[in-house]
Amino acid sequence: MSTSTLEIRERAVAACENHATVAQCYGVHLRTIQRWLERFRETGGVEALPKGHPVPTFDEAEMQHLAALVEKKNDATLAELSEKMRKTCSLTTVHNALKRLKYTVKKNTAGKRTRSS
């Protein structure tokens, strides 16, 4: 579902004679009109709520520290790196951080890890 413009929201709230008629007129669901009216009564406005973003597990300084750890000991496991970073996070999180830093795990012909590049 697309986000409605502020102008459409304001018009719909101003025309709140019959909710079903207004919903049909503006091409939105009846429950959408009801939510807009609730928000208007609570806040006095019909602006869309801000969308949140998750806080990154590793900030810029920690990413640099992680890169330094990999440079120092490039055959460390994800668990070892997580422990040295003193972070409570999944191994996938550490792996994704290493991917953002452009580190990859290389394997030799025997299938063993050789080193990060």
N, C-alpha and C positions, 0 to 999 in steps of 0.2 A: 504494500500500500504506500502510495506516495504521500509526502507531507504537503498539507494544504497551505496556501499562502496566507499571510496575515490578513490580507484584504478579504479573502473569502471567509475566514473565521469571524472577522468583525461584522461582515454583512449578515452572516448566518445568526450570530448572537443578537444583532439588532432586529432581525425579522422573526424572532422566536414566538410567532403566533401559534403555530401548530408544528410540533417537532417533526412529525412524519412528513408534512408538506415541505418544510424547509430542507429536510434531508434529501428528499426526492428532487427538489429544485436545484440543489447544489451538487447532487450526485455523490453524496456520502451516506454512510450508514447512520441509522437513527441513534445508535449508541455513541457515535462520534459527536453528534450535535449535543447529546446529553453531557458528554465529557467537557466539551467546550463551554457549555453553560455553567457547569460546576466550577471549572477553572475561573470563569469570569466572576462568579459570585465570591470565590475565595480570594482571588488576587486582583480583581479589577481589570484584568487583561486576558487575552486569548493567545498569547505567544506560545510557541512550541516549547516544551521543556528542554533544557540543555541535555545533550547526550554525553554520557561519561566515557572516559577511556581508562583502561586499567593502568595502574601505576607499574612501570617496568620493574622487574625484579632486580636488575643490575643497572645502577646509574652510570654516568660517564666515567667517574673515577674508578668504580668497581670494574668496568669493562677494561680500563687500562691496566688495572691490577691483574685481572684475569689474563690479559695478553702477556704481561710480564711473567706470570707463572708458567704459561705455556712456553715462552721463550727460554725460561730457566730450565724447565724439565718438560721436554716436548713429548715424552711417552707416558705422562701421567694419565690415569683413568679419569672418567667424568666424576666418579665418586671422590677420588683424591682431590680433584680441583674444587669440588663443592665443599669438601671438608676444609681445605686451605682457605677458601673464601669465607668460611664461617657463615654460610648461607643455608637456611633450611628451604630447599627447593628440590624439585624433581631433577633427575638426571637429564630429562628431555629439555628442561630449561637451560641447563648448562650447555648441552649440545647446541641448542638454538643460539645461545649467546656466542659460542665459538663459530657458528656459521655466519653470524652477523660480522664477526671479526675476520671472516674469510679464511678460517683454519679448516683443514680437512684431515681426515685420518687416512693415511696411506698404508697399503698392505703389500708385503713382498710376495714372491711366488709361492712361498710355503703357507700363505694365508695369515701370517702373523703381522701385527702392526709394526711399522718401521718407525715412522715419525710424522709429525704434523708439518705441513708446508706453510 
